[in-house]
Amino acid sequence: MHAYECVMVFLKIVMIFLVMLVGWLARRRGYFGGEMVRTLSRFVTDIAFPALVLTYMIRTVDAKSLGQSWVCPLLAVGVLLLSHLLGAA
């Protein structure tokens, strides 16, 4: 990994922690109530994060890469089906 790539990764991690710090400070100062925190948490886990993962996969995965490493998507589908079945039980 080149020095430029290391710096970019570091800056992205710092930005994530800054966003977390802003959220923590907003909650501490009372800008967000308990219900708002629950609603935002649910939005992030149910909508925003899956959309982010899907968007990233669309940009990075193509037919050639799936042909070379087909086991990972197959395992992911298996884990999803198993968790769905266990959750329904």
C-alpha positions as CSV (number, residue, x, y, z in Angstrom):
1,M,0.0,0.0,0.0
2,H,1.4,3.4,-1.0
3,A,1.7,6.3,1.5
4,Y,-1.1,8.1,-0.3
5,E,-3.5,5.2,0.1
6,C,-2.6,4.9,3.8
7,V,-3.3,8.6,4.3
8,M,-6.7,8.3,2.5
9,V,-7.7,5.4,4.7
10,F,-6.7,7.2,7.8
11,L,-8.6,10.4,6.7
12,K,-11.8,8.3,6.1
13,I,-11.5,6.7,9.5
14,V,-11.0,10.1,11.1
15,M,-14.1,11.4,9.3
16,I,-16.2,8.4,10.6
17,F,-15.1,9.2,14.2
18,L,-15.8,12.9,13.7
19,V,-19.4,12.1,12.6
20,M,-19.7,9.8,15.7
21,L,-18.4,12.6,17.9
22,V,-20.9,15.1,16.5
23,G,-23.8,12.6,17.2
24,W,-22.6,11.9,20.7
25,L,-22.3,15.6,21.5
26,A,-25.7,16.3,20.0
27,R,-27.2,13.6,22.2
28,R,-25.3,14.9,25.3
29,R,-26.5,18.4,24.8
30,G,-30.1,17.3,24.4
31,Y,-30.6,18.0,20.7
32,F,-31.9,14.5,20.3
33,G,-34.4,12.8,22.6
34,G,-34.5,9.1,23.3
35,E,-37.2,8.4,20.7
36,M,-35.2,10.3,18.0
37,V,-32.1,8.3,18.8
38,R,-34.1,5.0,18.4
39,T,-35.6,6.2,15.1
40,L,-32.3,7.3,13.7
41,S,-30.6,4.1,14.8
42,R,-33.4,2.0,13.1
43,F,-33.1,4.1,10.0
44,V,-29.3,3.6,9.8
45,T,-29.5,-0.2,10.4
46,D,-32.5,-0.9,8.3
47,I,-32.1,1.5,5.3
48,A,-28.9,3.6,5.2
49,F,-26.2,0.9,5.9
50,P,-27.8,-1.7,3.5
51,A,-28.0,0.9,0.8
52,L,-24.4,1.9,1.3
53,V,-23.3,-1.8,1.1
54,L,-25.4,-2.3,-2.0
55,T,-24.1,0.9,-3.7
56,Y,-20.5,-0.2,-3.0
57,M,-21.1,-3.7,-4.4
58,I,-22.6,-2.3,-7.5
59,R,-19.6,-0.1,-8.1
60,T,-17.0,-2.8,-7.4
61,V,-18.4,-6.2,-8.3
62,D,-18.6,-7.3,-12.0
63,A,-19.2,-10.6,-13.8
64,K,-15.4,-11.3,-14.0
65,S,-14.8,-10.9,-10.3
66,L,-17.9,-13.0,-9.5
67,G,-16.6,-15.7,-11.8
68,Q,-13.3,-15.8,-10.0
69,S,-14.6,-15.8,-6.5
70,W,-18.1,-17.3,-6.6
71,V,-17.9,-18.9,-3.2
72,C,-18.2,-15.7,-1.2
73,P,-21.6,-14.6,-2.7
74,L,-22.9,-18.2,-2.4
75,L,-21.9,-18.3,1.3
76,A,-23.5,-14.9,1.9
77,V,-26.8,-16.1,0.4
78,G,-26.6,-19.3,2.5
79,V,-26.0,-17.2,5.7
80,L,-28.9,-14.9,4.8
81,L,-31.3,-17.9,4.2
82,L,-30.2,-19.6,7.4
83,S,-30.7,-16.4,9.5
84,H,-34.1,-15.9,7.9
85,L,-35.1,-19.4,8.8
86,L,-33.8,-19.1,12.3
87,G,-35.5,-15.7,12.8
88,A,-38.9,-17.1,11.6
89,A,-38.7,-20.0,14.0
